[in-house]
């Protein structure tokens, strides 16, 4: 491959692996916040245990996802300085907002929530996890603002050979953003919900003693996943009205992942909404459904990558639609050896982080809601109470 193809491959690999962490974060954050809310309102030990258990899964994924985001930032400066030179005044503004929100506000509130168990007033502690959720979604919003600008450079004009921002409101109301952001929210809820459902089905199939704990978690996961599937499908189809002419024609290859995404997504949504959701009450006891839910668990991750690929590949050969080509956005002077070395390095780091994320989360799920570190008393971790009938 030439330098341009290597750089595109590098971005595809790092972007796909990073998005795996992001989509799970967006799904788990509101679920944990809702569990914590029920715990604070009712005082239920069961919901307290669910908050701590699934919160620990969330914290693991968030911590490792932050590192993958840093790799994404490195690659922009390394391979795509032409984009910064031409459109940095516009493209950089939402990315800067995302950095402020994600690396400062979101991390601060998450730290307060992690270390605030038993130290902060319960309502203030609850507010922290809701602020984590809101800032996570704000972070995703600004990322989608930046990406939507690449799809449709609204609110900008060309001056002195560079794009300049003239209407910030147009940037925030970009026609490619209005439906794509809710679509991402739906994808996140679908992913988080099915992770809950699949992991709970795994625990229930092992006939563990915590049947009430994972029975409620399974129902919660299926309900959230069904909502996510509905949102993702609805706003996904709504985006077709704003697709630029020719985006999925020609040799870009964007139509291939878009066909696959639609077909898998339709099948998954049909199974969730019309086969699984109507029997949600009996799911914890009907063991034949548990392998089905476990098999469905990885599908939202596959859909997320296919959707991202369709959105990015369909824009080729443009980095900024009809303004800047991908070739012109490439950093001058790059050699195949340089990009190959960085590709191997980035892919290795992100791949290891993905494996570590899976191993750590799987270890927590196999161990169950016992000996949790999150919310443990100073004397040591204790099991979550009220786990079984």
Beta strands, then each sheet from edge to edge (+ up, - down):
strand 1: 156-159
strand 2: 162-165
strand 3: 318-320
strand 4: 324-325
sheet 1: 1+ 2-
sheet 2: 3+ 4-
end
